[in-house]
Amino acid sequence: MSAMIIFNLSNYNPGPFILVGIPGLEHCHVWIGIPFCIIYVVALVGNCTLLYLITVERSLHEPMFFFLSMLAMTDLILSTAGVPKSLSIFWLGAREITFPGCLTQMFFLHCSFVLDSAILMAMAFDRYVAICSPLRYTTILTPRTITKIAVGISSRSFCIILPVIFLLTCLPFCRTRIIPHTYCEHIGVARLACADISINIWYGFCVPIMTVISDVILIAVSYTLILCAVFRLPSRDARQKALGTCGSHVCVILMFYTPAFFSILAHRFEHTVSRTFHIMFANLYIVIPPAPTPLSLE
């Protein structure tokens, strides 16, 4: 009887998981780690420099640069939550990760992703007000309003991802603890459970995706209105300046959403997508997006 109780408790308090890395490319891990490390260092230096410049330069103490500093900090969390562990797998063979460590990594990865999306939406709104209603810019985006937006999008991200962690802690893990990935992500870990994970699949796919899709729709509407306003400007120089300001933002948006959406959709159509290709692309979405963020300062 006592042995059965211990077995049941061990199911709900699993031992360490094993992160395989990129399946099928284990022999290339050392070489794959080199560009990952270079891009991570570039992102780290670029975003830290950006935060320093926004802090010390008083002319940058504006709503747009406040949101940009939030984006830089969130990008640092996103990349730091995943890349160092990936590099330790590639170069040191340190594949073990504890269950609490796995949940912690998962929370920061997913939460920072959802928060990144919300910040990009806030930046699109900022550009819309600045270009379409320049005379009302300071009255609309007051410090109080900006604080409310920052607290609101941060709270939203926290509340969306916290149930994901709770759902995983309720699952028993009595099968293999080998994760064919370089980091812990929700569905990949949930599939190791010896229980029904329908709620995990539907919540993990529908709620965050619907949230991010709503962000994308609002961003698209904002930039459509911006383009309409820009092409109505009488001065050619003014049009070029406005387009240049938004151009770097659009590049950051595309670099962020493209690999992320592919990675998410690959889970739903996993039988038609090579696992090696899927895992590689999933790594790009935590490595690539943080790197071009400093370009938004231009």
SEFI-301089 format. One record per residue (C-alpha): x, y, z; residue in three letters. Coordinates in Angstrom, 3 decimals, decimal comma, always signed. Example, Ala and Ser with C-alpha at 12.3 -4.5 7.8 and 13.67 -1.06 7.14 Angstrom:
2
(r (+12,300 -4,500 +7,800) 'ala') (r (+13,670 -1,060 +7,140) 'ser') 
END
This chain:
298
(r (+0,000 +0,000 +0,000) 'met') (r (+2,773 +2,436 +0,989) 'ser') (r (+4,663 +1,552 -2,210) 'ala') (r (+1,561 +2,425 -4,252) 'met') (r (+1,271 +5,794 -2,480) 'ile') (r (+4,942 +6,552 -3,153) 'ile') (r (+4,451 +5,598 -6,825) 'phe') (r (+1,425 +7,888 -7,152) 'asn') (r (+3,258 +10,776 -5,487) 'leu') (r (+6,220 +10,290 -7,806) 'ser') (r (+3,866 +10,570 -10,773) 'asn') (r (+2,785 +14,046 -9,669) 'tyr') (r (+6,291 +15,085 -8,580) 'asn') (r (+8,373 +13,841 -11,505) 'pro') (r (+12,120 +13,696 -11,510) 'gly') (r (+14,314 +15,557 -13,994) 'pro') (r (+13,439 +15,728 -17,679) 'phe') (r (+15,945 +15,157 -20,467) 'ile') (r (+16,155 +17,763 -23,248) 'leu') (r (+17,436 +16,031 -26,380) 'val') (r (+18,310 +19,166 -28,356) 'gly') (r (+17,517 +19,126 -32,078) 'ile') (r (+16,531 +15,532 -33,015) 'pro') (r (+18,425 +14,204 -36,008) 'gly') (r (+21,135 +16,849 -35,782) 'leu') (r (+22,878 +15,742 -32,592) 'glu') (r (+26,162 +15,397 -34,496) 'his') (r (+25,919 +19,059 -35,533) 'cys') (r (+25,073 +20,500 -32,108) 'his') (r (+28,524 +22,044 -31,575) 'val') (r (+28,332 +23,896 -34,898) 'trp') (r (+24,683 +24,893 -34,499) 'ile') (r (+25,546 +26,458 -31,154) 'gly') (r (+27,991 +28,939 -32,741) 'ile') (r (+25,461 +31,085 -34,676) 'pro') (r (+23,025 +30,769 -31,755) 'phe') (r (+25,659 +32,167 -29,407) 'cys') (r (+26,636 +34,988 -31,795) 'ile') (r (+23,025 +36,099 -32,320) 'ile') (r (+22,345 +35,879 -28,564) 'tyr') (r (+25,376 +38,046 -27,753) 'val') (r (+24,321 +40,569 -30,419) 'val') (r (+20,804 +40,675 -28,943) 'ala') (r (+22,176 +40,988 -25,413) 'leu') (r (+24,581 +43,829 -26,238) 'val') (r (+22,135 +45,600 -28,551) 'gly') (r (+19,192 +45,554 -26,143) 'asn') (r (+21,306 +46,510 -23,110) 'cys') (r (+22,788 +49,420 -25,092) 'thr') (r (+19,291 +50,445 -26,147) 'leu') (r (+18,082 +50,433 -22,534) 'leu') (r (+21,104 +52,487 -21,463) 'tyr') (r (+20,547 +55,107 -24,179) 'leu') (r (+16,846 +55,442 -23,382) 'ile') (r (+17,673 +55,828 -19,686) 'thr') (r (+20,385 +58,504 -19,994) 'val') (r (+19,106 +60,475 -23,006) 'glu') (r (+16,307 +62,802 -21,896) 'arg') (r (+15,113 +63,371 -25,470) 'ser') (r (+14,156 +59,679 -25,570) 'leu') (r (+11,851 +59,929 -22,554) 'his') (r (+8,755 +59,649 -24,730) 'glu') (r (+5,936 +57,061 -24,943) 'pro') (r (+7,385 +55,323 -28,018) 'met') (r (+10,743 +54,795 -26,351) 'phe') (r (+9,093 +53,671 -23,115) 'phe') (r (+7,363 +50,890 -25,061) 'phe') (r (+10,617 +50,190 -26,878) 'leu') (r (+12,435 +49,786 -23,554) 'ser') (r (+9,699 +47,359 -22,441) 'met') (r (+10,204 +45,417 -25,674) 'leu') (r (+13,977 +45,300 -25,128) 'ala') (r (+13,587 +44,010 -21,556) 'met') (r (+11,031 +41,400 -22,603) 'thr') (r (+13,267 +40,275 -25,480) 'asp') (r (+16,148 +39,845 -23,038) 'leu') (r (+13,940 +37,633 -20,859) 'ile') (r (+12,726 +35,651 -23,885) 'leu') (r (+16,209 +34,887 -25,198) 'ser') (r (+17,873 +34,412 -21,789) 'thr') (r (+15,176 +31,951 -20,681) 'ala') (r (+15,976 +29,642 -23,588) 'gly') (r (+19,318 +30,243 -25,314) 'val') (r (+21,787 +29,590 -22,419) 'pro') (r (+20,157 +26,224 -21,721) 'lys') (r (+20,230 +25,387 -25,439) 'ser') (r (+23,936 +26,223 -25,592) 'leu') (r (+24,621 +24,062 -22,535) 'ser') (r (+22,941 +21,165 -24,384) 'ile') (r (+24,854 +21,827 -27,620) 'phe') (r (+28,282 +22,321 -26,075) 'trp') (r (+28,289 +20,679 -22,637) 'leu') (r (+25,741 +17,895 -23,039) 'gly') (r (+23,884 +19,214 -19,961) 'ala') (r (+20,501 +17,813 -20,913) 'arg') (r (+18,835 +17,407 -17,526) 'glu') (r (+16,325 +19,939 -16,228) 'ile') (r (+14,242 +19,592 -13,078) 'thr') (r (+10,455 +19,752 -13,214) 'phe') (r (+10,308 +23,117 -11,334) 'pro') (r (+13,113 +24,385 -13,573) 'gly') (r (+11,176 +23,241 -16,632) 'cys') (r (+8,010 +25,018 -15,464) 'leu') (r (+9,968 +28,186 -14,669) 'thr') (r (+11,616 +28,237 -18,095) 'gln') (r (+8,263 +27,565 -19,757) 'met') (r (+6,545 +30,393 -17,854) 'phe') (r (+9,148 +33,009 -18,790) 'phe') (r (+9,316 +31,866 -22,432) 'leu') (r (+5,564 +31,842 -23,017) 'his') (r (+4,807 +34,892 -20,882) 'cys') (r (+7,494 +37,009 -22,567) 'ser') (r (+6,220 +35,903 -25,990) 'phe') (r (+2,648 +37,012 -25,226) 'val') (r (+3,957 +40,223 -23,629) 'leu') (r (+6,156 +40,927 -26,674) 'asp') (r (+3,077 +40,656 -28,873) 'ser') (r (+1,137 +43,070 -26,667) 'ala') (r (+4,012 +45,574 -26,630) 'ile') (r (+4,173 +45,522 -30,435) 'leu') (r (+0,452 +46,275 -30,448) 'met') (r (+0,996 +49,185 -28,031) 'ala') (r (+3,809 +50,521 -30,228) 'met') (r (+1,513 +50,346 -33,275) 'ala') (r (-1,112 +52,333 -31,378) 'phe') (r (+1,553 +54,876 -30,382) 'asp') (r (+2,589 +55,329 -34,050) 'arg') (r (-1,067 +55,623 -35,081) 'tyr') (r (-1,695 +58,455 -32,621) 'val') (r (+1,610 +60,180 -33,471) 'ala') (r (+0,948 +60,190 -37,231) 'ile') (r (-2,848 +60,376 -37,455) 'cys') (r (-3,489 +62,720 -34,504) 'ser') (r (-0,177 +64,512 -33,843) 'pro') (r (-1,785 +67,529 -32,139) 'leu') (r (-3,525 +65,274 -29,590) 'arg') (r (-0,530 +62,980 -29,007) 'tyr') (r (+0,504 +64,376 -25,616) 'thr') (r (-3,084 +64,572 -24,366) 'thr') (r (-3,916 +60,983 -25,377) 'ile') (r (-0,689 +59,260 -24,334) 'leu') (r (-0,216 +60,836 -20,922) 'thr') (r (+2,117 +59,215 -18,342) 'pro') (r (-0,956 +57,907 -16,517) 'arg') (r (-2,337 +56,302 -19,683) 'thr') (r (+1,035 +54,756 -20,559) 'ile') (r (+1,321 +53,274 -17,065) 'thr') (r (-2,175 +51,780 -17,366) 'lys') (r (-1,286 +50,254 -20,747) 'ile') (r (+1,969 +48,795 -19,380) 'ala') (r (+0,274 +47,305 -16,303) 'val') (r (-2,652 +46,035 -18,386) 'gly') (r (-0,603 +44,175 -21,008) 'ile') (r (+1,744 +42,758 -18,355) 'ser') (r (-1,182 +41,502 -16,256) 'ser') (r (-2,854 +40,045 -19,335) 'arg') (r (+0,261 +38,048 -20,224) 'ser') (r (+0,630 +36,759 -16,663) 'phe') (r (-3,025 +35,712 -16,434) 'cys') (r (-2,945 +33,931 -19,808) 'ile') (r (+0,164 +31,842 -19,079) 'ile') (r (-0,359 +31,034 -15,376) 'leu') (r (-3,155 +28,490 -16,101) 'pro') (r (-0,756 +26,687 -18,479) 'val') (r (+1,634 +26,069 -15,580) 'ile') (r (-1,227 +25,049 -13,284) 'phe') (r (-2,580 +22,541 -15,838) 'leu') (r (+0,843 +20,897 -16,113) 'leu') (r (+1,259 +20,565 -12,338) 'thr') (r (-2,010 +18,592 -12,287) 'cys') (r (-0,759 +15,976 -14,757) 'leu') (r (+0,819 +12,645 -13,736) 'pro') (r (+4,095 +11,805 -15,508) 'phe') (r (+4,680 +8,057 -15,535) 'cys') (r (+6,054 +7,610 -19,066) 'arg') (r (+9,299 +8,733 -20,629) 'thr') (r (+10,729 +12,041 -19,478) 'arg') (r (+12,666 +12,653 -22,684) 'ile') (r (+11,710 +15,926 -24,417) 'ile') (r (+12,769 +16,124 -28,100) 'pro') (r (+13,508 +19,830 -27,846) 'his') (r (+16,090 +22,341 -26,610) 'thr') (r (+13,741 +23,949 -24,100) 'tyr') (r (+10,520 +23,189 -22,237) 'cys') (r (+7,337 +24,241 -23,961) 'glu') (r (+3,776 +23,518 -22,934) 'his') (r (+2,452 +20,944 -25,408) 'ile') (r (+5,794 +19,127 -25,680) 'gly') (r (+5,836 +18,511 -21,920) 'val') (r (+2,104 +17,773 -21,656) 'ala') (r (+2,407 +14,969 -24,237) 'arg') (r (+4,684 +13,087 -21,832) 'leu') (r (+1,845 +12,742 -19,303) 'ala') (r (-0,059 +9,501 -18,829) 'cys') (r (-3,444 +11,239 -18,714) 'ala') (r (-5,898 +13,014 -20,975) 'asp') (r (-4,373 +16,331 -22,101) 'ile') (r (-7,301 +17,639 -24,169) 'ser') (r (-7,655 +20,695 -21,927) 'ile') (r (-3,945 +21,440 -22,239) 'asn') (r (-4,073 +21,178 -26,022) 'ile') (r (-7,141 +23,345 -26,476) 'trp') (r (-6,187 +25,946 -23,883) 'tyr') (r (-2,546 +25,993 -24,991) 'gly') (r (-3,543 +26,450 -28,628) 'phe') (r (-6,735 +28,509 -28,549) 'cys') (r (-6,281 +31,055 -25,770) 'val') (r (-2,719 +32,300 -26,481) 'pro') (r (-3,261 +32,085 -30,254) 'ile') (r (-6,539 +34,000 -30,148) 'met') (r (-4,826 +36,607 -27,990) 'thr') (r (-1,882 +36,969 -30,346) 'val') (r (-4,132 +36,957 -33,427) 'ile') (r (-6,186 +39,788 -31,925) 'ser') (r (-2,912 +41,690 -31,423) 'asp') (r (-1,928 +41,063 -35,043) 'val') (r (-5,321 +42,260 -36,313) 'ile') (r (-5,084 +45,470 -34,263) 'leu') (r (-1,507 +46,030 -35,455) 'ile') (r (-2,609 +45,539 -39,081) 'ala') (r (-5,521 +47,970 -38,638) 'val') (r (-3,203 +50,555 -37,031) 'ser') (r (-0,645 +50,406 -39,837) 'tyr') (r (-3,355 +50,451 -42,516) 'thr') (r (-4,712 +53,684 -41,026) 'leu') (r (-1,156 +55,013 -40,729) 'ile') (r (-0,445 +54,322 -44,410) 'leu') (r (-3,681 +56,041 -45,415) 'cys') (r (-2,697 +59,087 -43,358) 'ala') (r (+0,887 +59,080 -44,665) 'val') (r (-0,126 +59,091 -48,332) 'phe') (r (-2,397 +62,058 -47,659) 'arg') (r (+0,537 +64,154 -46,427) 'leu') (r (+1,296 +67,013 -48,845) 'pro') (r (+5,072 +66,986 -48,364) 'ser') (r (+7,158 +64,200 -49,920) 'arg') (r (+9,808 +64,580 -47,189) 'asp') (r (+7,145 +64,195 -44,518) 'ala') (r (+5,879 +61,016 -46,182) 'arg') (r (+9,380 +59,544 -46,377) 'gln') (r (+10,091 +60,409 -42,738) 'lys') (r (+6,840 +58,817 -41,553) 'ala') (r (+7,393 +55,690 -43,641) 'leu') (r (+10,996 +55,427 -42,405) 'gly') (r (+9,829 +55,630 -38,782) 'thr') (r (+7,317 +52,811 -39,281) 'cys') (r (+9,509 +50,709 -41,586) 'gly') (r (+11,863 +49,489 -38,856) 'ser') (r (+8,866 +48,684 -36,611) 'his') (r (+7,270 +46,566 -39,353) 'val') (r (+10,554 +44,642 -39,809) 'cys') (r (+10,661 +43,858 -36,076) 'val') (r (+7,007 +42,755 -36,193) 'ile') (r (+7,599 +40,400 -39,130) 'leu') (r (+10,771 +38,961 -37,556) 'met') (r (+8,802 +38,271 -34,376) 'phe') (r (+5,579 +36,749 -35,703) 'tyr') (r (+6,811 +34,687 -38,676) 'thr') (r (+8,844 +32,002 -36,804) 'pro') (r (+6,464 +32,097 -33,833) 'ala') (r (+3,346 +31,327 -35,877) 'phe') (r (+5,119 +28,588 -37,803) 'phe') (r (+6,251 +26,951 -34,556) 'ser') (r (+2,758 +27,100 -33,056) 'ile') (r (+0,998 +25,789 -36,166) 'leu') (r (+3,565 +22,995 -36,519) 'ala') (r (+2,176 +21,511 -33,288) 'his') (r (-1,282 +21,231 -34,859) 'arg') (r (+0,057 +19,717 -38,096) 'phe') (r (+3,024 +17,826 -36,677) 'glu') (r (+2,531 +14,812 -38,974) 'his') (r (+3,181 +16,934 -42,075) 'thr') (r (+6,201 +18,841 -40,698) 'val') (r (+9,616 +17,311 -40,081) 'ser') (r (+10,388 +17,282 -36,358) 'arg') (r (+13,951 +18,431 -37,003) 'thr') (r (+12,718 +21,376 -39,078) 'phe') (r (+10,058 +22,195 -36,482) 'his') (r (+12,508 +22,236 -33,555) 'ile') (r (+15,010 +24,310 -35,516) 'met') (r (+12,332 +26,876 -36,381) 'phe') (r (+11,084 +26,885 -32,773) 'ala') (r (+14,601 +27,815 -31,671) 'asn') (r (+14,719 +30,663 -34,171) 'leu') (r (+11,713 +32,309 -32,560) 'tyr') (r (+13,600 +32,743 -29,264) 'ile') (r (+16,911 +33,667 -30,940) 'val') (r (+16,052 +35,885 -33,916) 'ile') (r (+13,329 +38,355 -32,726) 'pro') (r (+15,388 +39,946 -29,895) 'pro') (r (+18,281 +40,795 -32,233) 'ala') (r (+16,611 +43,440 -34,495) 'pro') (r (+14,788 +45,269 -31,670) 'thr') (r (+17,498 +47,996 -31,349) 'pro') (r (+16,839 +48,874 -35,022) 'leu') (r (+13,522 +50,381 -33,873) 'ser') (r (+15,490 +53,240 -32,318) 'leu') (r (+16,193 +54,619 -35,770) 'glu') 
END
